[in-house]
């Protein structure tokens, strides 16, 4: 396999045809090894910008395929970070997919988390979806990430709603933690009536959670939140409590 790869690499490495290079990267990207990363290094370091832009997506795909089973060093993470901030949505999407692939074997830096905070709110749905999936691989996420997530609550996409719910249920410990996150930096102001209902359904989804919901209500009632926001939210809680009681 290695001999065949070297032979084909020697044929395409100085090619001026991006399609030929892309076909090569896709073929050997299906089952690459860590020692094959010299191919990525070569095309990053030796190609003119015009051809490089046309093969960049498949270089990233190649890195992701290597990282599924093996750890990658910071050199390749730095490459992904740099390209994320300067690329179109197709390449950004491949980068987020690559992060998901490599997360089990590669330790991420804080700079990767900065990318995810942007990716969560990307206008291109696949990027946002995959960013949420990457978040689920973490043990903890910083509190400031929730401000970004709260802004997603009004999404009409059911698949993204499902991912948001999974993230919230994993990382928000209880109603007190939820209140703390809403209180921090006045994040509660982000929520509309519709998005607050989504939050209630996510956290207090059965009669068994009525006592937790009441505790949450008391926290809001005794808070220093802006009066009008507090009134709207408390009314939503009251309505939702009645709905839960009907199912008892």
C-alpha positions in Angstrom: 0.0 0.0 0.0 2.8 2.4 0.9 4.7 1.7 -2.3 1.5 2.3 -4.3 0.9 5.6 -2.5 4.5 6.8 -3.0 4.3 5.9 -6.7 1.1 7.9 -7.2 2.3 10.7 -5.0 5.4 11.1 -7.2 3.2 11.3 -10.2 0.8 14.0 -8.9 3.0 16.0 -6.4 4.0 18.6 -9.0 0.8 18.5 -11.0 -0.9 21.7 -12.1 -4.2 20.0 -12.3 -6.2 20.3 -9.0 -8.6 17.6 -10.1 -5.8 15.1 -10.4 -4.5 16.0 -6.9 -8.0 15.9 -5.4 -8.6 12.4 -6.9 -5.4 11.3 -5.3 -6.3 12.8 -1.9 -9.7 11.2 -1.9 -8.4 7.8 -2.9 -5.8 7.6 -0.2 -7.8 9.5 2.3 -10.1 6.5 2.5 -7.6 4.6 4.7 -4.6 6.8 5.5 -1.9 6.3 8.2 -0.2 8.9 10.4 3.0 8.5 8.3 1.0 9.6 5.3 0.8 13.2 6.7 3.9 14.1 4.8 1.5 14.4 1.8 -0.4 17.1 3.5 2.8 18.8 4.5 4.0 18.8 0.9 0.9 20.3 -0.6 0.6 23.0 2.1 4.2 24.1 1.8 4.8 23.8 -1.9 1.7 24.8 -3.8 0.8 28.1 -5.3 -2.3 29.8 -3.7 -4.5 29.2 -6.7 -4.1 25.4 -6.7 -3.9 25.2 -2.9 -7.4 26.8 -2.6 -8.8 24.2 -4.9 -7.3 21.2 -3.0 -7.6 22.6 0.5 -10.9 20.9 1.3 -9.5 17.5 0.5 -6.4 18.1 2.5 -8.6 18.8 5.5 -10.6 15.6 4.7 -7.3 13.7 4.6 -6.3 15.0 8.0 -9.6 14.0 9.5 -9.3 10.5 8.2 -5.9 10.1 9.7 -7.2 11.5 13.1 -10.0 9.0 13.4 -7.7 6.4 14.9 -4.5 8.3 15.7 -3.5 11.4 17.6 -2.5 14.5 15.7 0.0 17.1 16.9 -0.6 20.8 17.3 0.8 21.5 13.8 -2.4 20.2 12.2 -4.7 21.7 14.8 -3.0 25.1 14.1 -3.6 24.5 10.4 -7.3 23.9 10.9 -7.6 26.9 13.1 -5.9 29.2 10.6 -8.0 27.9 7.7 -11.3 28.1 9.6 -11.0 31.9 9.9 -10.1 32.5 6.3 -12.3 29.9 4.4 -15.7 29.6 2.8 -18.6 27.7 4.4 -17.7 24.4 2.6 -14.2 24.3 4.0 -15.4 25.5 7.4 -17.9 22.7 7.4 -15.2 20.2 6.6 -13.1 21.6 9.4 -15.8 21.1 12.0 -16.5 17.6 10.7 -12.8 16.9 11.0 -12.8 18.1 14.6 -15.6 15.7 15.4 -13.6 12.8 13.7 -10.4 13.5 15.6 -11.7 14.4 19.0 -11.4 10.9 20.5 -7.6 10.7 20.0 -6.4 14.4 19.9 -6.4 16.8 22.8 -7.9 20.2 21.8 -6.5 23.6 22.8 -8.6 26.5 23.9 -8.2 27.9 20.4 -10.3 25.1 19.1 -13.1 26.0 21.5 -13.0 29.5 20.2 -13.8 28.1 16.7 -16.7 26.2 18.1 -18.2 29.3 19.7 -18.3 30.9 16.2 -19.5 27.6 14.5 -22.4 27.2 16.8 -24.0 30.3 15.3 -22.9 29.8 11.7 -25.6 30.5 9.1 -24.8 27.2 7.4 -26.8 24.5 9.3 -24.4 21.6 8.9 -21.7 23.6 10.6 -23.9 24.5 13.5 -25.1 20.9 13.9 -21.6 19.4 13.9 -20.3 22.1 16.3 -23.0 21.0 18.8 -21.9 17.4 18.3 -18.3 18.3 19.0 -19.4 20.1 22.2 -21.0 16.9 23.4 -17.6 15.2 23.4 -16.4 17.6 26.1 -16.7 16.9 29.8 -17.3 20.6 30.6 -17.8 23.7 28.6 -17.3 27.4 29.7 -20.3 29.3 30.9 -19.9 31.9 28.2 -20.7 29.3 25.6 -24.3 29.2 26.8 -24.9 32.7 25.6 -24.3 31.4 22.1 -26.5 28.4 22.6 -29.4 30.5 24.0 -29.4 32.5 20.8 -30.1 29.2 18.9 -33.3 28.4 20.7 -35.6 29.8 18.0 -34.2 27.7 15.3 -36.9 26.0 13.2 -34.8 23.0 12.5 -35.8 20.0 14.6 -32.5 18.2 14.3 -30.6 21.2 15.7 -33.2 21.6 18.4 -32.5 18.0 19.4 -28.8 18.7 19.6 -29.3 21.8 21.6 -31.4 19.8 24.1 -28.7 17.2 24.4 -26.0 19.8 25.1 -28.2 21.6 27.7 -29.1 18.3 29.5 -25.5 17.2 29.6 -23.9 20.4 30.9 -26.5 22.2 33.0 -26.6 20.4 36.3 -29.9 21.6 37.9 -32.4 24.5 38.1 -30.0 26.5 40.2 -27.2 26.2 37.6 -29.7 27.1 34.9 -30.8 30.2 36.8 -27.1 31.1 37.3 -26.5 30.9 33.5 -29.5 33.0 32.7 -28.6 35.5 35.3 -25.0 35.8 34.2 -24.5 38.8 31.9 -28.4 39.1 31.8 -28.6 36.2 29.4 -32.3 35.9 30.2 -32.8 38.9 27.9 -31.9 36.7 24.9 -34.9 34.5 25.4 -38.3 35.2 23.7 -41.5 33.6 25.0 -41.1 30.8 22.4 -37.5 30.1 23.2 -38.2 30.1 27.0 -40.9 27.5 26.4 -38.3 25.4 24.6 -36.1 25.7 27.7 -38.9 24.6 30.0 -39.7 21.6 27.9 -36.1 20.6 27.8 -35.5 20.7 31.5 -38.9 20.2 33.2 -40.4 17.6 30.9 -42.5 15.5 33.3 -44.7 15.8 36.4 -41.7 14.4 38.4 -39.9 17.7 37.7 -42.7 20.0 39.1 -40.8 20.6 42.4 -37.7 21.6 40.5 -39.8 23.9 38.3 -41.2 25.5 41.4 -37.7 26.1 42.8 -36.7 27.6 39.5 -39.8 29.8 39.6 -38.9 31.1 43.1 -35.4 31.9 41.9 -36.8 34.1 39.1 -39.4 35.7 41.3 -36.8 36.8 43.8 -34.3 37.9 41.2 -33.4 41.4 40.2 -34.2 40.7 36.5 -35.9 43.5 34.6 -39.6 43.6 35.7 -41.2 43.1 32.3 -38.9 40.1 31.4 -39.5 38.6 34.8 -43.3 38.9 34.4 -43.4 37.3 31.0 -41.2 34.4 32.1 -43.2 33.8 35.3 -46.4 33.7 33.2 -44.8 31.2 30.9 -43.8 29.0 33.9 -47.3 29.3 35.4 -48.9 28.1 32.1 -46.4 25.3 31.7 -47.0 24.1 35.3 -50.7 23.8 34.6 -49.9 21.8 31.5 -47.8 19.4 33.5 -50.5 19.0 36.1 -53.0 18.0 33.5 -50.8 15.1 32.6 -50.6 13.9 36.2 
